[in-house]
Amino acid sequence: MNKKVLMIAGVAMTALLGGCANTTALEESVANLGNKVDQLSAQVGSLKSEQSKLSADVKGAKAASMDAQAEAKRANDRLDNMASSYKK
């Protein structure tokens, strides 16, 4: 029985030491993940910048359309006044 316990303990220690010895692959994997996170952060930053520019453009276009609508209403009112005052 004692030999079986020692043998199981020996196998467990070998597996444990073998698992700890492969830290290079783990470090490379962590470095790759870090690079991917940095790339995604840069993409998010550029997308936020682009979204801000587009939002400003939309606000400008909305203001221009409201000005054009007000000007069209004013022109229509002038035409209505001219037509109502015109007599044959």
Buried (B, 14 or more C-beta within 10 A) or exposed (E): EEEEEEEEEEEEEEEEEEEEEEEEEEEEEEEEEEEEEEEEEEEEEEEEEEEEEEEEEEEEEEEEEEEEEEEEEEEEEEEEEEEEEEEE
